[in-house]
Amino acid sequence: MNLMDIQGRVTPEQSGTHLRIPFQLTANAERLNIRFAYSPKVLEDRERALALLEASFAKYVLPDQQERAAARADTYLPLNNLITVSLDDEHQYRGACHRHDPVQELHLSELHASPGLVRGLIRQGRWTVTLSIHCIVTAACDYRLKVWTDETEVKA
């Protein structure tokens, strides 16, 4: 059963924020599946990347270390967008998948779960996917989030 299939866009101004996206599971299920993808992953504009690095050195690197950091700027390239996924049911935290992969196929069930997620009963109720927008370095980053259950639903 398809529970959610949404698309969105985030921008650099949203870096360091979270998008909480609720969905309703109307019956207990055997398995919950999540597919999350975002693009682009890499900032291809070298000049823009170097300008972002220079700004970050000024903000985060001690003044006496900034020249050294700038001299090594190429070692920090390429710069990447990073969005990660966390999951909660209405009673508990069900885990986080802090992966750098721009496409993630995740699942959980009573006996098995993708690394980072907590296995357990997939009970009806309100669930929430949280997208953690760690860093967006491109002008915009598009995402698609799909959540579904296997067709076999189970009784509690």
C-alpha positions as CSV (number, residue, x, y, z in Angstrom):
1,M,0.0,0.0,0.0
2,N,1.4,3.4,-1.0
3,L,1.5,5.7,2.0
4,M,3.4,8.6,0.6
5,D,5.1,9.7,-2.6
6,I,6.2,13.3,-2.4
7,Q,8.7,15.5,-4.2
8,G,10.3,18.7,-2.9
9,R,13.2,21.1,-3.2
10,V,15.5,22.5,-0.6
11,T,18.0,25.3,-0.8
12,P,21.2,26.4,1.0
13,E,19.2,28.5,3.4
14,Q,17.6,25.3,4.8
15,S,21.0,23.8,5.7
16,G,21.0,22.8,9.3
17,T,17.2,22.3,9.5
18,H,14.8,19.4,9.6
19,L,11.7,18.6,7.6
20,R,9.3,16.5,9.5
21,I,6.9,14.6,7.2
22,P,4.1,12.7,8.9
23,F,2.1,9.9,7.4
24,Q,-0.7,7.6,8.7
25,L,-0.5,3.9,8.7
26,T,-4.1,2.8,8.8
27,A,-3.4,-0.9,9.6
28,N,-0.6,-3.0,11.1
29,A,1.8,-4.1,8.4
30,E,4.4,-6.8,8.0
31,R,7.0,-4.5,6.5
32,L,7.5,-0.7,6.0
33,N,9.6,0.4,3.0
34,I,11.2,3.8,2.4
35,R,12.9,5.0,-0.8
36,F,14.6,8.4,-0.5
37,A,16.6,10.1,-3.3
38,Y,18.0,13.5,-3.8
39,S,19.9,15.3,-6.6
40,P,22.3,16.8,-7.4
41,K,24.8,15.2,-4.9
42,V,27.9,17.2,-6.0
43,L,28.5,20.8,-6.5
44,E,30.2,20.9,-9.9
45,D,31.1,24.6,-10.0
46,R,34.7,24.7,-8.7
47,E,34.7,28.5,-8.2
48,R,31.5,28.4,-6.2
49,A,32.9,25.5,-4.1
50,L,36.1,27.4,-3.4
51,A,34.1,30.5,-2.4
52,L,32.0,28.4,0.0
53,L,35.2,26.9,1.5
54,E,36.7,30.3,2.0
55,A,33.6,31.5,3.8
56,S,33.6,28.4,6.0
57,F,37.3,28.9,6.9
58,A,36.6,32.5,8.0
59,K,33.7,31.2,10.2
60,Y,35.0,27.9,11.6
61,V,38.8,28.0,11.4
62,L,41.0,29.8,14.0
63,P,42.5,32.9,12.4
64,D,46.1,31.6,12.6
65,Q,45.1,28.4,10.8
66,Q,43.0,30.0,8.0
67,E,45.9,30.5,5.6
68,R,46.9,26.9,5.9
69,A,43.3,25.7,5.4
70,A,43.0,27.9,2.3
71,A,46.2,26.4,0.9
72,R,44.7,22.9,1.2
73,A,41.3,23.9,-0.2
74,D,41.5,21.4,-3.0
75,T,41.7,18.5,-0.6
76,Y,38.1,19.3,0.6
77,L,36.6,19.1,-2.9
78,P,34.2,18.1,-4.2
79,L,31.6,19.6,-2.0
80,N,28.4,17.5,-1.5
81,N,24.9,18.1,-0.5
82,L,23.9,15.9,2.4
83,I,20.3,15.0,3.5
84,T,19.7,12.1,5.9
85,V,16.6,10.1,7.0
86,S,15.2,9.4,10.5
87,L,12.0,7.6,11.4
88,D,9.6,7.7,14.4
89,D,6.3,5.9,15.0
90,E,3.8,7.4,17.3
91,H,5.3,5.7,20.4
92,Q,9.1,5.7,19.8
93,Y,12.1,6.6,17.8
94,R,12.7,4.0,15.1
95,G,16.2,5.0,14.0
96,A,18.3,7.1,11.7
97,C,20.1,6.4,8.5
98,H,22.9,8.9,8.3
99,R,24.3,7.8,5.0
100,H,25.9,9.9,2.2
101,D,24.2,7.9,-0.5
102,P,21.9,10.1,-2.7
103,V,19.6,7.1,-3.2
104,Q,18.5,5.0,-0.2
105,E,16.3,1.9,0.0
106,L,15.3,1.3,3.6
107,H,13.0,-1.2,5.3
108,L,11.9,-2.4,8.7
109,S,9.8,-5.2,10.0
110,E,9.4,-7.1,13.2
111,L,12.5,-9.3,12.6
112,H,14.7,-7.2,10.2
113,A,15.6,-3.6,9.6
114,S,18.1,-1.7,7.5
115,P,21.2,-0.6,9.4
116,G,20.4,2.4,11.6
117,L,16.7,1.5,11.9
118,V,15.1,-0.4,14.8
119,R,13.2,-3.6,14.0
120,G,9.9,-4.2,15.6
121,L,6.1,-4.4,15.0
122,I,4.9,-2.1,12.3
123,R,1.8,-0.8,14.0
124,Q,-1.0,1.4,12.7
125,G,-0.9,5.1,13.7
126,R,1.0,8.2,13.0
127,W,4.6,7.9,11.8
128,T,7.1,10.6,10.9
129,V,10.0,10.7,8.5
130,T,12.5,13.4,9.3
131,L,14.8,14.7,6.6
132,S,17.8,16.3,8.2
133,I,19.1,18.9,5.8
134,H,22.7,18.9,6.9
135,C,24.2,20.9,4.0
136,I,23.0,22.1,0.7
137,V,25.8,23.6,-1.4
138,T,24.1,23.7,-4.8
139,A,21.6,26.4,-5.7
140,A,18.8,23.9,-5.0
141,C,18.5,20.2,-4.3
142,D,15.4,18.1,-5.4
143,Y,14.3,15.1,-3.4
144,R,11.7,12.4,-3.6
145,L,10.4,10.4,-0.7
146,K,8.3,7.3,-1.1
147,V,6.9,5.2,1.8
148,W,4.9,2.0,1.3
149,T,4.0,-1.2,3.0
150,D,4.0,-4.7,1.6
151,E,0.6,-5.8,0.5
152,T,0.3,-8.4,3.3
153,E,-1.1,-6.6,6.4
154,V,-1.1,-8.4,9.7
155,K,-3.4,-8.4,12.7
156,A,-2.1,-7.1,16.0
